[in-house]
């Protein structure tokens, strides 16, 4: 009953999100065909459109119909699994998404993993050593990192580590036209290109799990069952990880999954700074060029990612503490 209710709530949220995703691109000034005939360096095309061609394209994409009719066709096609054809690239949106999605998932997955593991580990250590010199240094460093915008951090990484020191490539996800002698060489090349964007994303996000873990752990350490465990003579390592950290993980991991939405936003800046061919770069180009079908698809994907993250957070909490579902009934 609990999960049926939750799925119903998520269904309502999804319907609202679909409606907002449909409206946002169409509220932007201008129409996408204005950008098709822009003859400048910012455009992918230098084809000049006649008024007749523009009207034909408006009809082809259904943009000459009333907004309500456009919305109905959008929802109907969406539930059929049809996302439309990109105005700019003249190809199926699903194909464009599938080309960019693996790179975004790779970048976000590595960045999220690094920030979560390091943030929780350092936060638990800092809480256990509360008041020490190491705790004060870590606390100051994390607070300072949390105040630096991620796009500034990305530019700094690009200029200092890639342009000046030349430790890493300036951009992209792999070396163009490279013929790899084996799978290992291909993996190393992709990893080398991934390093700076993933580290930038992780460093920009690490302060949040660190501070939350530290604060939660300090609260948990004061609980009676921690004192009881110590009174029984249990090892400090066992108390720290099995009793303190396990209970502290419930709010921390809930917040981490809900943080995925902001991580997606951060990946847009990172991908564009490092010219990483993921959904973030595709989103930026689609906003600039008013490519409605691609914008709708990417915004919907991001929204579904946040909803999925919330569902995962619910399941993770239940796994850690099965009493949650009982109290929710």
N, C-alpha and C positions, 0 to 999 in steps of 0.2 A: 504493500500500500504506500509506503514511504517513497519508494523509487518511482511508482506510477505518478504520484503527486509531483515529484521533482521533474520527471520527464515532461509532464504537462506544463509546468512553469517554464522549462527550457523551450518548449514548443511555442509558447506565447512570445517569449523573448526573441526567438528566431524569426517569427513573422514580423515583429517590429523592426528587427535589424534588416530584413529583406526590403522592407518599405523605405527605411532610411537610406540604405545602399542605393536604391533605385533613384531617390530624389537628389542626393548630394551632387552627383555629376551634372545633372540637368539644371541645377541652380546656379552653376558657374556661368558667367557672362560669355556670350559668343556661342558658336556652334562648331562641332569638330571639323566641318568641311572648310571652314575659314583657314584652318591650319594646314589643310592639304595643299592649298595653292600658295602658301607662303614661299617665296623664292629667296630664302636666306640660308645661312649656314646652320641655323638651329633646326631646320626642317629636314626630314628624311626624303622629301620629294620636292621636285621643282616643276611638277605638272600644274599648269594653270587651268582652273576649272571654269567652264562656261556656266551661265545661269541654268541652262537646260541640264547639263551634267549634274550640277548641284541638286536640282529638284529631283532628278532620277535617283541620286544617292540617298536623298532624304526619304524618298518613297521606299527604296530598297531596305533601308534600316528601320523603317516604320516611324521615323522622327517627324513626319508630317501629320501624324494622327494626334488626336487629343491625348493629354497626359494620362487620363484614366485608361484609355484603350492601350497605350504603351505599357502601362503598369500590368494590366491583365495579361498581355502577351508575354511580358517578362516573367511573371510568376508561373504562367502555364508552361513556358519553355524550360524554365528552371527546374520544375518538378519532372520534366521529361529528360533532364540531364543535358539540355542544350544551353550553352552559354553565349551563343552567337558568334559572329565573325568580327575580328578586329578591324576597325575603320582604317587604322594606320598601316597595319601589316598585311591586311587582306588575307588572313588565314584564321582558322578556327581558334577561338580563345582558349579552348581546352588544350590545344597543342602548345600554345604559347606558355600557358601555366605549367604544363608538364615539362617544358624545357627549362624553366626558371626555378620551379619548386624544389628539385633535389639540392640545388646550391644553397637555397635559403634554409632548408631543413638541416643541411650539414653545418652551415654557419651558426644557426641558432642552437642546434643540438650541442655542438662543441662549446660555444659560449655559455650556454645555460649550465652545462655540466661543470665547467671550470669554475664559474661563479658560485654555484651551489656547493660543490665539494669544498672549495677553498674557503668560502664564506662561513660555512657551518663549522669546519675544522678550526679555523682561526677564532671564530666566535666562541666555541666551546673552550678552547685553550685560554682565551682572554678572560672568560668568566671564571674558570677554575683558578686562574692566577690574578684575580681581581685586586687592583691596587698596586700591583708590582710594576716595575719599570717597563717590562715587555707589554703589559696590558695598556699602559699609558701611551707607549709608542704606537701600538696597533690602533688604539682608539683615535689618536690624532690623525694617523695616516688615512684611516677609513672615512672619517668625517671630512677630511680635505678632499679625498677622491669623490665623495658624494656631491661635492659642490662644483665639480668640473663638468660642464656640458659634454655629452658624448661626441658631438661633432668637432669640438675643439681638441678633444683627446685623439680623435681619429686623424685630424690634420697634423697634430704633433707627431704621432707615430709615423705617418706617411713621410713627413719632411725629414725627421731626425733619423729614423731607422731604415727607411727605404731610399730616400733621395740622397741624404748626406753620407751615411755609413754604408749604404748599399748592402745591408745584410739580407734584405728581403725584396721581392719584386714590387714595382710601383703599383701594380693593379692587376685585375683579371683573376680568373680562377685556375688558369693553367697557361703554359707557354704556347702561343699560337703556332700552328704548323709544325709542332714538335713530333717527331717520330720516336716513340719510346721503344727501347730494345727489350723491355720486359715490364711486367706488372708492377714490380717494386719501384722502378724508375718513375712510372706514371703516378704511383701513390705518393712518392716523395715530392714530386713536382707540385701536385695538388695540395699536399700538406704545407709546402713552403709558401704557396700563394694564400692559403687559408690562415696561416699563423697570425699575421698582423690583424686582419679583420676580427678573428675569433677572440684574440687577446684583448683587443680594444673593446669589444662587446662585453667580455667578462669583467675587465677592470672597471668599466662604467657601471656594472651591476653588482659588484662584489660587496660593496658597503652595506647594501640592504640586508642580505642574509646574515652578514657578520653582526650588525647591530642588533637585529632581531634575535639571533641565536644567543648572543651575549646577554641581553636583557632577560630573555626567557630562562636561560640557564641559571642566572643569578636568583631568579624567583624560585626555580625548582630546587636549587641547592638548599634553600631555607626550609623546605618542607619537612614534616615529621618523619616521613618514610626514609629520607636520606640519613637523618640522624639515627634512625633505628637500624639501618643497614650498617652504619659505622659502628654502632654499639655491638652488633653481632660479629664484628671483626672482619667484615668483608674487605677485599683489596680495594684500594682507591681507584684503580683502573676499571674494575668491575662496576663500582658505584658510579663512576663518571659516565661510562658508556651505556650500561644496561639500565640503570635507574634514572640518572639525571638527563642524559642526552636523548634517550628514547622518549621520555615524556615531553621534553622541550621541542622535539621534532614536529609534534602535532600542529601547533600554530605556525611554526616556521615553514613547513612544507605546504601548508594551506596557502600561506602568503606567496610562496615561491611559484606555485601553479597559477595563482591569480596575477602574478607579475608578468606572465608570459605576454600579455597584451602590450605592456610597455616595452618588453624586449623586442617585439615585432616592430614597434615604432622606432626603437633604437637601431634596428637592423637596416631601416630605410636610409638613415644618415650614413651608416658604416658602408653599406653596399655602394652608395653613390660616391663616397669619398674614395674608396678603393676600386671603383669600377668593377665591382663584383657582380656577376650576371644573375642575380637572384630576383625575387619578387619585389624587393625594395626598389631596385633600379628600374624595373619594369613599371612599378607604380608611379615613380617620379616622372618617367617619360610619358605615361598615360595621362597624368594630371596636366602636364604642360601642353599636351597635344589634344586634350579633351576626347580621348578614346573611350567612349562610354561603356561598351561591352567589356573591355579589359578592366576598367575601373570597377565596374559592378562585380566582376568575378573576384578580383583581388581583395576588395573590401569585404565581400562575403566570406572568402577564405579566412581572412584575419578574424572576423567575428566568430566563425565556427571554431577557430583555433582557441579563442578565449573561452567559449562555451565548453569545448572538450576539456580544456584545462580545469575548469570548475568541476566537471564531472570526475576527472581524475583525482582532483583534490578531495572530493567527497569520498571516493573509494579508498584513497590512501588513509584518510582519517579513520574510516571504518576498519581498515586493516590494522592500524595501530591501536585503536580503542573501539572494540565492537559495541561498547555501551552507547556510542553516539547515535546509532540507528534506533536503539531501544528508546532513548529519550526523545527522539524526534517523532515517534509514532503518536 
